[in-house]
Amino acid sequence: MKKLYSYVLILILLVSTMAGCSSEAGSSKSKEGTVEIEFWYGLGGKLGELVEKRIKEFNSSQDDVKVIGIAQADYDETPQKLQAAIASKKVPAAVLLQNDPMHAFAKKKALASLDEYIKADKDFNQDDFISAFYEQGKIDGKQFAIPLYGTTQVLYYHKDLFEKAGITEDSLKTWESLAEAAKQLKTNEVYGWEPMWGPDNMIDAALSRGAKYLSEDGKVVLIDSSEWVEAWDYFKKNIHDEKSMRIHHGGQGWEYWYKTIDDVMQGKAAGYTGSSGDQGDLDFNILAAHPQPGWEGHDAAPHAGAMVGAIPALASKEQQEAAYKWLKFFTSPDKTADWSVNTGYIPVRKSAQETQVYKDFAARNPQISVPLQQAQQATPPFVDPTGGKIYDALEKAADKVEIEGISAEKALKEAKKEAQRELDKVNK
């Protein structure tokens, strides 16, 4: 997601704030003995409403814990706010995090290990979680997070616009054929395709072309290789030269994202690349979903990963126990299935796919199976050894390519130089 903050800065403050501290803010104990805790999450729109609905369900289901949801502007604001909370020793009891910040916080012991709670939970079934998602939360042999939902970027296209132009979904099988379709679909009123702002779509395309982040020994940054340059130049060419594609950028929080969705829903663009979690905001009488393409001679290999729930180490023992109960509720099979059918996110538990709710919905709504299908051949999340600096460099390069129209070769060479400098610091 856009503007992933550098987590090196986050970690500078942690060592001095961790020792001997526990949080009083973000949770309290009511007169009735109910433990109140805060859950921080970076979701808006319908997704934010669904989180609040789930919180109400949990609070109504028992009297021991009361969760108070605190929404952030987007995913990337949460770790920034958590950094400040740790510095002030006033942390929430539970947070929704992306992979990189979760790893960064865990490495500096800013997150509580969940092993104690998992071991004491007789109902916990690790084998029921999708292994790739569950393993994301394991660092140095300890479990620091539980996957809440899986996500990957897929294609959504406007059925009527495709039909009127005589274009079938076969055009979505390769990036080359998608570019040709976008040219045919482009009119004065309609863009042929809208990638999502930021490096993620272009990273996926590069991975599908065979790109790697680092050398096998982890010492050399490879983000200026031909695979990267060719994939990213594709977007520069179609946005700035052919003008068959465009991006929305800037704005507050998820504003650019919803503008992109609105364009396709309103017929101002023939399709876009977006999250599996967009499905709850889309009308599939108008749109259809399709897996990301590969390139001619290369199979698709986009990222797929889980958003995880974690517990800050500064939370008191009582708060941690309460937070674990909340995360357990959120990831129960029935709730996982319900979240998936209402959002399009990938269920993180195998048993969720076997619930009648999920089966019935999938039978009526085949688009829900597209992210799950794509995840079978996806690339797992990249764990940035620099704590986010490599991704930061890619973000800057993406803006140069997508917004400024600078060549991918130049932008990525500059990004490689910056990223290599940061990697060298880590490897000293």
C-alpha positions as CSV (number, residue, x, y, z in Angstrom):
1,M,0.0,0.0,0.0
2,K,0.9,3.5,-0.6
3,K,3.5,5.3,1.5
4,L,4.8,2.6,3.7
5,Y,6.8,4.3,6.3
6,S,10.4,3.5,7.1
7,Y,10.5,1.3,10.2
8,V,14.1,2.0,11.0
9,L,12.9,5.3,12.6
10,I,10.2,3.4,14.5
11,L,12.8,1.2,16.1
12,I,15.2,3.9,17.3
13,L,12.7,4.9,20.0
14,L,11.8,1.4,21.2
15,V,14.8,0.3,23.3
16,S,14.5,3.3,25.6
17,T,10.8,2.9,26.1
18,M,10.3,-0.8,26.6
19,A,12.0,-1.6,29.9
20,G,9.8,-1.7,33.0
21,C,6.7,-0.2,31.3
22,S,3.2,-1.3,30.8
23,S,0.3,0.6,29.2
24,E,-2.5,2.2,31.0
25,A,-4.0,4.0,28.0
26,G,-5.9,2.1,25.3
27,S,-7.6,-0.1,27.9
28,S,-9.0,-0.1,31.3
29,K,-11.1,-2.2,33.7
30,S,-14.7,-1.1,34.2
31,K,-16.5,-1.2,37.6
32,E,-18.2,-4.4,36.4
33,G,-14.8,-6.1,35.9
34,T,-14.9,-6.0,32.1
35,V,-11.5,-5.3,30.6
36,E,-11.7,-2.6,27.9
37,I,-9.1,-2.7,25.2
38,E,-8.4,-0.8,22.0
39,F,-8.0,-2.4,18.6
40,W,-6.3,-0.3,16.0
41,Y,-7.0,-0.9,12.3
42,G,-6.4,1.0,9.1
43,L,-9.6,0.2,7.2
44,G,-12.3,2.6,5.9
45,G,-15.6,2.6,4.0
46,K,-17.5,-0.7,4.1
47,L,-14.5,-2.6,5.5
48,G,-14.3,-0.2,8.4
49,E,-18.0,-0.7,9.0
50,L,-17.6,-4.5,9.0
51,V,-14.8,-4.3,11.6
52,E,-17.1,-2.3,13.9
53,K,-19.9,-4.8,13.3
54,R,-17.5,-7.6,14.3
55,I,-16.5,-5.7,17.4
56,K,-20.2,-5.3,18.4
57,E,-20.7,-9.0,17.9
58,F,-17.7,-9.8,20.1
59,N,-18.8,-7.4,22.8
60,S,-22.3,-8.8,22.8
61,S,-21.0,-12.4,23.0
62,Q,-19.4,-12.2,26.4
63,D,-18.9,-9.9,29.4
64,D,-15.2,-10.3,30.1
65,V,-13.8,-8.0,27.4
66,K,-15.0,-4.9,25.7
67,V,-13.2,-3.9,22.4
68,I,-13.1,-0.3,21.3
69,G,-12.2,0.1,17.6
70,I,-9.9,2.9,16.7
71,A,-9.7,3.5,12.9
72,Q,-6.6,4.8,11.2
73,A,-6.5,6.6,7.8
74,D,-4.9,3.5,6.1
75,Y,-2.7,0.5,6.8
76,D,0.5,2.6,6.8
77,E,-0.7,5.1,9.4
78,T,-1.1,2.3,12.0
79,P,2.6,1.6,12.5
80,Q,3.4,5.3,12.6
81,K,0.8,5.8,15.3
82,L,2.0,2.7,17.1
83,Q,5.5,4.1,17.1
84,A,4.3,7.2,18.9
85,A,2.2,5.1,21.3
86,I,5.2,3.0,22.3
87,A,7.3,6.1,22.9
88,S,4.6,7.5,25.2
89,K,4.0,4.1,26.8
90,K,0.3,4.2,25.9
91,V,-0.3,1.4,23.5
92,P,-3.4,-0.3,22.3
93,A,-3.9,-4.0,23.2
94,A,-4.3,-5.2,19.6
95,V,-3.3,-3.9,16.2
96,L,-3.9,-4.9,12.6
97,L,-0.5,-4.8,10.8
98,Q,1.1,-5.5,7.4
99,N,4.0,-7.9,7.1
100,D,7.0,-5.5,7.2
101,P,6.0,-3.4,10.2
102,M,5.0,-6.5,12.1
103,H,8.5,-8.0,11.5
104,A,10.2,-4.8,12.4
105,F,8.3,-4.4,15.7
106,A,8.7,-8.1,16.6
107,K,12.5,-8.0,16.0
108,K,12.9,-5.3,18.6
109,K,10.6,-7.1,21.1
110,A,7.9,-4.5,20.7
111,L,5.3,-7.2,20.2
112,A,4.3,-9.9,22.7
113,S,4.9,-13.5,21.8
114,L,1.5,-15.4,21.5
115,D,3.0,-18.8,22.2
116,E,1.9,-18.8,25.8
117,Y,-1.7,-18.0,24.9
118,I,-1.8,-20.5,22.0
119,K,-0.4,-23.3,24.2
120,A,-3.0,-22.7,26.8
121,D,-5.8,-22.5,24.3
122,K,-7.1,-26.1,24.0
123,D,-9.3,-25.1,21.0
124,F,-6.5,-23.6,18.9
125,N,-5.8,-25.6,15.7
126,Q,-2.7,-24.3,13.9
127,D,-3.2,-26.9,11.1
128,D,-6.5,-25.3,10.2
129,F,-4.8,-22.0,9.2
130,I,-3.4,-21.7,5.7
131,S,0.2,-22.5,6.4
132,A,1.8,-19.7,4.3
133,F,-0.4,-17.1,6.1
134,Y,0.2,-18.5,9.6
135,E,4.0,-18.7,9.1
136,Q,4.1,-15.0,8.4
137,G,3.7,-14.4,12.1
138,K,6.5,-16.7,13.1
139,I,9.9,-15.0,13.7
140,D,12.9,-16.7,15.2
141,G,10.7,-19.6,16.2
142,K,8.1,-17.6,18.1
143,Q,4.6,-16.7,17.0
144,F,4.1,-12.9,17.2
145,A,0.9,-12.6,15.1
146,I,-2.1,-14.4,13.8
147,P,-3.4,-14.0,10.3
148,L,-6.7,-12.2,10.2
149,Y,-7.4,-12.3,6.4
150,G,-5.5,-12.9,3.2
151,T,-5.1,-10.5,0.4
152,T,-3.8,-10.3,-3.2
153,Q,-4.2,-7.9,-6.1
154,V,-6.5,-9.1,-8.9
155,L,-8.1,-7.6,-12.1
156,Y,-11.6,-6.2,-12.2
157,Y,-13.2,-5.3,-15.6
158,H,-16.4,-3.7,-16.8
159,K,-18.3,-6.4,-18.6
160,D,-20.4,-4.1,-20.9
161,L,-17.4,-2.0,-22.0
162,F,-15.5,-5.2,-22.9
163,E,-18.5,-6.6,-24.7
164,K,-19.2,-3.4,-26.7
165,A,-15.5,-3.3,-27.8
166,G,-15.6,-7.0,-28.8
167,I,-13.0,-7.9,-26.2
168,T,-13.1,-11.1,-24.2
169,E,-11.5,-11.9,-20.9
170,D,-8.8,-13.9,-22.8
171,S,-7.2,-10.5,-23.3
172,L,-6.4,-10.5,-19.6
173,K,-4.2,-13.6,-19.7
174,T,-0.9,-11.7,-20.4
175,W,0.2,-8.2,-19.7
176,E,1.0,-7.8,-23.4
177,S,-2.6,-8.6,-24.4
178,L,-4.0,-6.4,-21.7
179,A,-2.1,-3.5,-23.1
180,E,-3.5,-4.1,-26.6
181,A,-7.0,-4.4,-25.1
182,A,-6.5,-1.1,-23.2
183,K,-5.7,0.7,-26.4
184,Q,-8.9,-0.6,-28.0
185,L,-11.0,0.3,-25.0
186,K,-9.6,3.8,-24.7
187,T,-11.9,6.6,-25.9
188,N,-12.2,10.3,-25.1
189,E,-14.5,9.4,-22.2
190,V,-13.0,6.1,-21.1
191,Y,-9.6,4.9,-20.0
192,G,-8.6,1.4,-21.1
193,W,-7.2,0.4,-17.7
194,E,-6.3,1.9,-14.3
195,P,-3.5,0.4,-12.3
196,M,-3.5,1.3,-8.6
197,W,-1.1,4.0,-7.4
198,G,2.0,2.9,-5.8
199,P,4.7,0.2,-6.4
200,D,2.6,-2.9,-5.6
201,N,1.0,-3.5,-9.0
202,M,4.3,-2.9,-10.7
203,I,6.1,-5.2,-8.2
204,D,3.7,-7.9,-9.0
205,A,4.2,-7.5,-12.7
206,A,8.0,-7.6,-12.2
207,L,7.8,-10.8,-10.1
208,S,5.7,-12.4,-12.8
209,R,8.5,-11.6,-15.2
210,G,11.0,-13.4,-13.0
211,A,12.3,-10.5,-10.9
212,K,14.0,-11.0,-7.5
213,Y,14.5,-8.4,-4.8
214,L,17.9,-9.7,-3.6
215,S,20.7,-12.0,-4.7
216,E,20.7,-15.5,-3.2
217,D,23.2,-14.5,-0.5
218,G,21.1,-11.5,0.5
219,K,23.9,-9.0,-0.2
220,V,23.0,-7.4,-3.5
221,V,19.8,-5.5,-4.3
222,L,18.5,-6.5,-7.7
223,I,15.6,-4.0,-8.3
224,D,17.3,-2.5,-11.4
225,S,17.6,-5.8,-13.3
226,S,16.1,-6.2,-16.7
227,E,13.0,-8.0,-15.3
228,W,12.2,-5.0,-13.1
229,V,13.0,-2.4,-15.7
230,E,10.9,-4.1,-18.5
231,A,7.9,-4.6,-16.2
232,W,7.9,-1.1,-14.9
233,D,8.6,0.5,-18.3
234,Y,5.4,-1.2,-19.4
235,F,3.4,1.0,-17.0
236,K,5.3,4.1,-17.9
237,K,4.6,3.5,-21.6
238,N,0.9,2.9,-21.2
239,I,0.3,5.7,-18.8
240,H,2.4,8.5,-20.4
241,D,3.1,7.5,-24.0
242,E,0.1,5.5,-25.1
243,K,-2.2,7.3,-22.6
244,S,-4.4,4.2,-22.6
245,M,-4.0,3.8,-18.8
246,R,-4.0,6.2,-15.9
247,I,-3.7,6.3,-12.1
248,H,-5.4,8.3,-9.4
249,H,-2.9,9.6,-6.7
250,G,-2.7,11.7,-3.7
251,G,-5.6,12.6,-1.4
252,Q,-6.4,11.6,2.1
253,G,-6.1,7.9,3.2
254,W,-7.8,5.6,0.7
255,E,-9.2,8.4,-1.4
256,Y,-7.2,7.5,-4.5
257,W,-8.3,3.9,-4.2
258,Y,-12.0,4.7,-4.1
259,K,-11.6,7.1,-7.0
260,T,-10.2,4.3,-9.0
261,I,-13.1,2.0,-8.1
262,D,-15.6,4.7,-8.9
263,D,-14.1,5.2,-12.4
264,V,-14.7,1.6,-13.3
265,M,-18.1,1.3,-11.6
266,Q,-19.2,4.4,-13.5
267,G,-17.9,3.3,-16.8
268,K,-15.1,5.9,-16.9
269,A,-12.5,3.1,-17.1
270,A,-12.8,-0.4,-18.5
271,G,-11.0,-2.0,-15.6
272,Y,-8.5,-1.7,-12.8
273,T,-6.1,-3.7,-10.7
274,G,-7.1,-3.8,-7.0
275,S,-7.4,-5.8,-3.8
276,S,-9.3,-8.9,-3.3
277,G,-10.9,-7.0,-0.4
278,D,-12.5,-4.5,-2.9
279,Q,-15.2,-7.1,-3.7
280,G,-17.5,-5.8,-0.9
281,D,-17.6,-2.4,-2.6
282,L,-18.2,-3.7,-6.2
283,D,-21.3,-4.6,-8.2
284,F,-20.7,-7.8,-10.0
285,N,-23.7,-7.3,-12.2
286,I,-21.4,-4.7,-13.8
287,L,-18.0,-6.0,-13.1
288,A,-16.2,-9.4,-13.3
289,A,-12.9,-10.5,-11.6
290,H,-9.9,-12.2,-13.1
291,P,-6.5,-13.4,-11.8
292,Q,-3.5,-11.2,-12.6
293,P,-1.8,-12.0,-15.9
294,G,1.6,-13.3,-16.5
295,W,3.9,-12.3,-19.4
296,E,4.4,-14.2,-22.7
297,G,6.6,-17.1,-21.6
298,H,6.2,-16.3,-17.9
299,D,3.5,-17.5,-15.5
300,A,1.9,-15.0,-13.1
301,A,3.6,-14.8,-9.7
302,P,2.1,-11.8,-7.8
303,H,2.3,-11.4,-4.1
304,A,-0.3,-12.8,-1.7
305,G,-0.1,-12.5,2.0
306,A,-2.0,-12.0,5.2
307,M,-2.9,-8.9,7.3
308,V,-2.1,-10.0,10.8
309,G,-3.3,-9.3,14.3
310,A,-0.6,-8.6,16.9
311,I,-0.4,-7.5,20.6
312,P,2.1,-4.8,21.7
313,A,4.5,-6.0,24.4
314,L,3.8,-2.9,26.6
315,A,0.2,-4.0,27.1
316,S,-0.4,-5.4,30.5
317,K,-0.8,-9.1,31.1
318,E,-4.6,-8.6,31.6
319,Q,-4.8,-6.6,28.3
320,Q,-2.8,-9.2,26.4
321,E,-5.1,-12.0,27.5
322,A,-8.2,-9.9,26.5
323,A,-6.6,-9.1,23.2
324,Y,-6.0,-12.7,22.5
325,K,-9.6,-13.5,23.1
326,W,-10.6,-10.8,20.6
327,L,-8.2,-12.2,17.9
328,K,-9.4,-15.7,18.5
329,F,-13.0,-14.5,18.0
330,F,-12.1,-12.7,14.8
331,T,-10.4,-15.7,13.3
332,S,-13.0,-18.3,14.3
333,P,-14.2,-20.4,11.2
334,D,-17.6,-18.8,11.0
335,K,-16.4,-15.3,11.4
336,T,-13.6,-15.9,8.9
337,A,-16.1,-17.2,6.4
338,D,-18.4,-14.2,7.1
339,W,-15.6,-11.7,6.6
340,S,-14.5,-13.4,3.4
341,V,-18.0,-13.4,1.7
342,N,-18.6,-9.8,2.7
343,T,-15.2,-8.5,1.6
344,G,-13.6,-10.8,-0.9
345,Y,-10.5,-11.3,1.2
346,I,-9.0,-14.7,1.3
347,P,-10.1,-16.9,4.3
348,V,-7.1,-17.7,6.4
349,R,-8.7,-20.9,7.8
350,K,-9.4,-24.1,5.8
351,S,-12.5,-24.9,7.8
352,A,-14.0,-21.5,6.8
353,Q,-14.1,-22.6,3.2
354,E,-16.2,-25.6,4.3
355,T,-18.9,-23.6,6.1
356,Q,-22.3,-23.6,4.4
357,V,-22.2,-19.8,4.3
358,Y,-19.0,-19.8,2.3
359,K,-20.0,-22.6,0.0
360,D,-23.4,-21.1,-0.8
361,F,-21.9,-17.7,-1.5
362,A,-19.1,-19.1,-3.7
363,A,-21.7,-21.0,-5.7
364,R,-23.6,-17.8,-6.4
365,N,-20.6,-15.5,-6.6
366,P,-17.7,-17.1,-8.5
367,Q,-15.6,-13.9,-8.2
368,I,-14.8,-14.9,-4.6
369,S,-12.8,-17.8,-5.8
370,V,-10.5,-15.7,-8.0
371,P,-8.2,-14.4,-5.2
372,L,-8.0,-17.9,-3.7
373,Q,-7.1,-19.4,-7.1
374,Q,-4.4,-16.8,-7.6
375,A,-3.0,-17.3,-4.1
376,Q,-2.1,-20.9,-5.0
377,Q,0.7,-19.7,-7.3
378,A,1.5,-16.5,-5.6
379,T,4.8,-15.2,-4.3
380,P,4.9,-14.8,-0.4
381,P,5.5,-11.4,1.1
382,F,9.0,-10.0,0.9
383,V,10.6,-9.5,4.3
384,D,12.7,-6.4,3.9
385,P,15.9,-6.9,5.9
386,T,16.4,-3.1,6.1
387,G,13.2,-2.6,8.0
388,G,11.3,-1.0,5.0
389,K,14.1,1.0,3.3
390,I,14.1,-1.1,0.1
391,Y,10.3,-0.7,-0.2
392,D,10.7,3.0,0.5
393,A,13.1,3.3,-2.4
394,L,10.6,1.4,-4.6
395,E,7.8,3.8,-3.6
396,K,9.9,6.8,-4.6
397,A,10.7,5.1,-7.9
398,A,7.1,4.2,-8.5
399,D,6.1,7.9,-8.2
400,K,8.8,8.9,-10.7
401,V,7.5,6.3,-13.2
402,E,3.7,6.6,-12.7
403,I,3.4,10.3,-11.9
404,E,6.4,12.0,-13.5
405,G,6.9,9.7,-16.5
406,I,10.6,9.2,-15.8
407,S,12.0,6.1,-17.4
408,A,11.9,2.9,-15.4
409,E,15.6,2.3,-15.9
410,K,16.6,5.7,-14.4
411,A,14.1,5.5,-11.5
412,L,15.1,2.0,-10.6
413,K,18.8,2.7,-10.8
414,E,18.4,5.5,-8.3
415,A,16.2,3.3,-6.1
416,K,18.9,0.5,-6.3
417,K,21.6,2.9,-5.2
418,E,19.5,4.0,-2.2
419,A,18.4,0.5,-1.3
420,Q,21.9,-1.0,-1.6
421,R,23.3,1.6,0.7
422,E,20.7,0.7,3.4
423,L,21.3,-3.1,2.9
424,D,25.1,-2.6,3.2
425,K,24.5,-1.0,6.6
426,V,22.5,-4.1,7.8
427,N,25.1,-6.5,6.4
428,K,28.1,-4.9,8.1
